[in-house]
């Protein structure tokens, strides 16, 4: 679907500062993500994500390895946050997500990063692993928008998002890009330590789609608004891909832009699980692509 470039959603929001204050208040007994740890992050206490009052940033830069509708000709302006509310044993960015490498940043510094990426010509600001730092992002957005931020915002999460937090973002984010990691709660608990993952993921994605709809691109194929879903193929069908594609096709939209990802490799603690201690085969990947295509999910698919 093509559409003329529009101003980002947040340019029409007049209560962003109030929403930022409401989000920050949720840090006092943290309930920002589904874990609801209850720690007082305003006093720099740490819960499951190990991040306190300030967001921690591992890196920010134009990125050309994201989905083509995000990258365009000038790259996606990625800001990689440290810490995570998941504990994936195969995480390829474990130094950031589990070992928390990075620097704590103030709202001013985070706003400055957004503006620098915009000045470099990036098509969007892509918040990678934002789930546990939504209040800090909103706090910084107030400053960045006042200083001239005008590119679309991407919410790039692991899919383990509180629907109440996502509802707070209605009208602020233009593009949602969650993972749909698993089709089975037992597998999600075993490999990511995420109770009730499938229900939480499905509920969050439904709300994301309600807000932004199917992916819309401009005449250059650059995303301006909508939903992109990522699904990483795991060895031996462990990701439960059949249930994931069924859910997306039947409960979200057959027009969903789905990136079936082939880059699984055994990283971090995967070697402790024999079933995860190998790369996937081309057949395993192509089988999932064909499964998605049969369900009508053809946008974003590629055969190896």
C-alpha positions as CSV (number, residue, x, y, z in Angstrom):
1,X,0.0,0.0,0.0
2,X,1.4,3.4,-0.9
3,X,0.6,6.7,0.6
4,X,2.0,10.2,0.4
5,X,4.5,11.1,3.2
6,X,2.6,12.5,6.2
7,X,3.7,14.3,9.3
8,X,4.6,11.9,12.1
9,X,1.7,11.0,14.5
10,X,3.2,12.7,17.5
11,X,3.0,16.1,15.8
12,X,-0.7,15.9,16.4
13,X,-0.4,15.0,20.1
14,X,-1.0,17.8,22.7
15,X,-0.7,15.8,25.9
16,X,2.7,14.2,25.4
17,X,4.1,15.8,28.5
18,X,1.2,14.6,30.6
19,X,1.7,11.1,29.2
20,X,5.4,11.2,30.0
21,X,4.6,12.2,33.6
22,X,2.1,9.4,33.9
23,X,4.6,6.9,32.5
24,X,7.4,8.0,34.8
25,X,5.0,7.6,37.8
26,X,4.7,4.0,36.9
27,X,8.4,3.6,37.7
28,X,7.7,4.2,41.4
29,X,6.5,0.6,41.8
30,X,7.5,-0.5,38.3
31,X,4.7,-1.9,36.2
32,X,6.0,-0.7,32.8
33,X,6.3,-4.3,31.4
34,X,4.3,-7.5,32.1
35,X,6.6,-8.6,34.8
36,X,5.4,-5.8,37.1
37,X,8.5,-6.1,39.4
38,X,7.3,-3.4,41.7
39,X,10.8,-1.9,42.3
40,X,11.1,1.8,42.8
41,X,13.1,2.7,39.7
42,X,12.6,6.4,40.5
43,X,15.0,5.7,43.3
44,X,17.3,3.7,41.0
45,X,16.2,0.3,42.3
46,X,16.6,-2.5,39.8
47,X,14.2,-5.2,38.8
48,X,14.3,-8.0,36.1
49,X,15.6,-5.6,33.4
50,X,18.4,-4.2,35.7
51,X,17.8,-0.7,34.5
52,X,17.0,2.1,37.0
53,X,15.9,5.7,36.7
54,X,17.9,6.5,33.6
55,X,17.8,4.6,30.3
56,X,21.1,3.0,29.3
57,X,22.1,3.3,25.7
58,X,24.6,0.9,24.1
59,X,24.9,2.6,20.7
60,X,23.1,4.9,18.3
61,X,23.7,5.2,14.6
62,X,22.2,4.9,11.1
63,X,21.5,1.2,10.6
64,X,21.3,-0.4,7.1
65,X,20.6,-4.0,8.3
66,X,17.0,-3.5,9.3
67,X,13.9,-4.3,7.2
68,X,14.0,-2.6,3.8
69,X,11.0,-0.4,4.5
70,X,12.8,1.1,7.4
71,X,16.2,1.5,5.8
72,X,15.4,3.1,2.5
73,X,18.3,5.0,1.1
74,X,19.5,6.7,4.2
75,X,19.2,4.1,7.0
76,X,17.1,3.6,10.1
77,X,18.2,5.8,13.0
78,X,18.6,3.1,15.7
79,X,19.1,3.6,19.4
80,X,20.0,0.4,21.1
81,X,18.9,0.2,24.8
82,X,20.8,-1.9,27.3
83,X,18.9,-4.3,29.5
84,X,15.8,-6.3,28.6
85,X,12.7,-7.8,30.1
86,X,13.4,-11.1,28.3
87,X,16.2,-13.5,29.1
88,X,16.6,-15.3,25.7
89,X,19.3,-18.0,26.1
90,X,20.2,-17.6,22.4
91,X,20.4,-13.8,22.3
92,X,22.8,-12.5,19.7
93,X,23.1,-9.1,21.5
94,X,23.6,-10.6,24.9
95,X,26.4,-8.2,25.8
96,X,23.8,-5.4,25.5
97,X,20.6,-7.2,26.6
98,X,21.9,-9.4,29.4
99,X,25.3,-7.9,30.4
100,X,24.0,-4.3,30.1
101,X,27.0,-2.8,28.3
102,X,26.3,0.9,27.7
103,X,26.0,4.3,29.3
104,X,23.2,5.7,31.4
105,X,21.8,8.8,29.6
106,X,19.7,11.7,30.7
107,X,16.5,12.8,28.9
108,X,18.5,15.7,27.3
109,X,21.2,13.3,26.0
110,X,18.6,10.8,24.6
111,X,16.8,13.7,22.9
112,X,20.1,14.8,21.4
113,X,20.7,11.4,20.0
114,X,17.3,11.4,18.2
115,X,18.0,14.8,16.7
116,X,21.5,13.8,15.6
117,X,20.1,10.8,13.8
118,X,17.5,13.0,12.1
119,X,20.3,15.4,11.0
120,X,22.1,12.5,9.5
121,X,19.1,11.9,7.2
122,X,17.7,8.8,8.8
123,X,14.2,8.0,7.7
124,X,13.0,7.2,11.3
125,X,14.1,6.9,14.9
126,X,14.2,3.2,15.7
127,X,14.1,2.4,19.5
128,X,15.5,-1.1,19.8
129,X,14.4,-2.9,23.0
130,X,12.3,-0.1,24.3
131,X,9.9,-2.0,26.5
132,X,11.5,-1.4,29.9
133,X,12.4,2.3,29.2
134,X,9.1,3.7,27.7
135,X,8.9,6.4,30.4
136,X,12.4,7.6,29.7
137,X,11.7,7.6,26.0
138,X,8.6,9.7,26.4
139,X,10.4,12.1,28.7
140,X,13.1,12.6,26.1
141,X,10.6,12.9,23.2
142,X,9.0,16.0,24.8
143,X,12.4,17.7,24.5
144,X,13.3,16.3,21.1
145,X,10.0,17.4,19.5
146,X,10.3,20.9,21.0
147,X,13.7,21.1,19.3
148,X,12.5,20.0,15.9
149,X,12.2,16.2,15.7
150,X,10.0,15.4,12.7
151,X,10.7,11.8,11.5
152,X,8.5,8.7,12.3
153,X,9.2,6.7,15.4
154,X,9.7,2.9,15.4
155,X,8.9,0.8,18.5
156,X,11.2,-2.3,18.0
157,X,10.4,-4.7,20.8
158,X,10.6,-8.4,21.8
159,X,6.8,-8.6,21.9
160,X,6.7,-9.0,25.7
161,X,4.9,-5.7,26.2
162,X,2.2,-4.5,28.6
163,X,-0.9,-3.6,26.8
164,X,-1.4,-0.7,29.2
165,X,1.9,0.7,28.3
166,X,1.2,0.3,24.6
167,X,-2.1,2.1,25.0
168,X,-0.2,5.0,26.5
169,X,1.7,5.2,23.2
170,X,-1.4,5.6,21.1
171,X,-0.8,8.4,18.6
172,X,2.9,8.7,19.4
173,X,4.5,5.9,17.5
174,X,4.0,5.6,13.8
175,X,5.5,2.1,13.3
176,X,5.4,-0.9,15.6
177,X,7.9,-3.7,15.0
178,X,7.4,-6.4,17.6
179,X,8.8,-9.9,17.6
180,X,6.4,-12.8,17.7
181,X,9.0,-15.1,19.1
182,X,7.0,-18.2,20.1
183,X,3.7,-20.0,19.5
184,X,4.1,-21.9,22.8
185,X,4.2,-20.7,26.4
186,X,6.2,-23.6,27.6
187,X,8.9,-22.9,25.0
188,X,8.9,-19.2,25.8
189,X,9.3,-19.9,29.5
190,X,12.1,-22.4,28.9
191,X,14.2,-20.3,26.5
192,X,13.3,-16.7,27.4
193,X,12.0,-16.9,31.0
194,X,8.8,-15.3,29.9
195,X,5.6,-16.5,31.6
196,X,2.4,-16.3,29.5
197,X,4.4,-15.0,26.5
198,X,1.9,-15.9,23.8
199,X,-1.1,-14.3,25.4
200,X,0.9,-11.1,26.3
201,X,2.4,-10.9,22.8
202,X,-0.8,-11.5,21.0
203,X,-2.7,-8.9,23.2
204,X,0.1,-6.3,22.6
205,X,0.2,-6.9,18.8
206,X,-3.6,-6.6,18.6
207,X,-3.3,-3.2,20.3
208,X,-0.4,-2.1,18.1
209,X,-2.3,-3.0,15.0
210,X,-5.4,-1.2,16.2
211,X,-3.4,1.9,16.6
212,X,-1.4,1.9,13.3
213,X,-3.0,-0.7,11.0
214,X,-1.2,-2.5,8.2
215,X,2.2,-1.2,6.9
216,X,2.0,1.9,4.7
217,X,4.9,3.0,2.5
218,X,5.6,6.1,0.5
219,X,6.4,6.1,-3.2
220,X,10.1,5.2,-2.5
221,X,9.1,2.1,-0.4
222,X,9.9,3.7,2.9
223,X,7.6,2.9,5.8
224,X,5.5,5.8,7.1
225,X,3.1,4.0,9.4
226,X,1.9,0.6,10.3
227,X,2.8,-2.8,11.8
228,X,5.9,-5.0,10.9
229,X,6.2,-8.3,12.7
230,X,9.4,-10.3,13.1
231,X,9.6,-14.1,13.6
232,X,12.9,-15.9,14.1
233,X,13.0,-19.5,12.9
234,X,14.5,-21.8,15.5
235,X,15.9,-25.3,15.0
236,X,13.5,-28.2,15.0
237,X,10.4,-26.0,14.8
238,X,10.8,-24.8,18.4
239,X,9.5,-21.3,17.6
240,X,6.0,-22.7,17.0
241,X,5.8,-21.0,13.7
242,X,2.5,-22.5,12.6
243,X,0.6,-20.9,15.5
244,X,2.4,-17.5,15.0
245,X,1.4,-17.3,11.3
246,X,-2.1,-18.5,12.1
247,X,-2.5,-15.8,14.7
248,X,-1.2,-13.0,12.4
249,X,-3.3,-14.1,9.4
250,X,-6.5,-14.8,11.3
251,X,-6.5,-12.4,14.2
252,X,-4.4,-9.5,12.9
253,X,-4.5,-9.2,9.1
254,X,-3.4,-11.3,6.1
255,X,-1.8,-8.0,4.9
256,X,0.6,-8.0,7.8
257,X,4.2,-7.4,6.8
258,X,6.1,-10.4,8.3
259,X,9.8,-10.8,8.3
260,X,10.6,-14.5,8.7
261,X,14.2,-14.3,9.9
262,X,16.9,-16.9,9.0
263,X,19.8,-15.5,11.1
264,X,19.5,-17.9,14.1
265,X,22.9,-19.1,15.3
266,X,23.7,-20.6,18.7
267,X,24.9,-17.7,20.8
268,X,25.1,-16.9,24.5
269,X,23.8,-19.9,26.5
270,X,22.4,-21.8,23.5
271,X,25.2,-24.4,23.7
272,X,23.6,-25.6,27.0
273,X,20.6,-26.8,25.1
274,X,21.4,-29.5,22.6
275,X,18.3,-28.8,20.6
276,X,19.4,-25.1,20.1
277,X,23.1,-25.8,19.5
278,X,23.1,-25.6,15.7
279,X,22.1,-23.3,12.9
280,X,18.8,-23.8,11.1
281,X,18.8,-25.4,7.6
282,X,17.5,-23.7,4.5
283,X,14.7,-26.2,4.4
284,X,13.6,-25.3,8.0
285,X,13.5,-21.6,7.0
286,X,11.8,-22.2,3.6
287,X,9.2,-24.4,5.3
288,X,8.2,-21.5,7.5
289,X,8.1,-19.1,4.6
290,X,5.8,-21.4,2.7
291,X,3.6,-21.8,5.8
292,X,3.2,-18.1,6.0
293,X,2.5,-17.8,2.3
294,X,-0.2,-20.4,2.6
295,X,-1.8,-18.4,5.4
296,X,-1.8,-15.4,3.0
297,X,1.1,-13.5,4.7
298,X,3.1,-12.7,1.6
299,X,4.4,-9.2,2.4
300,X,8.0,-9.3,3.4
301,X,8.6,-12.9,2.6
302,X,11.8,-14.2,0.9
303,X,12.8,-17.8,0.0
304,X,16.5,-18.8,0.6
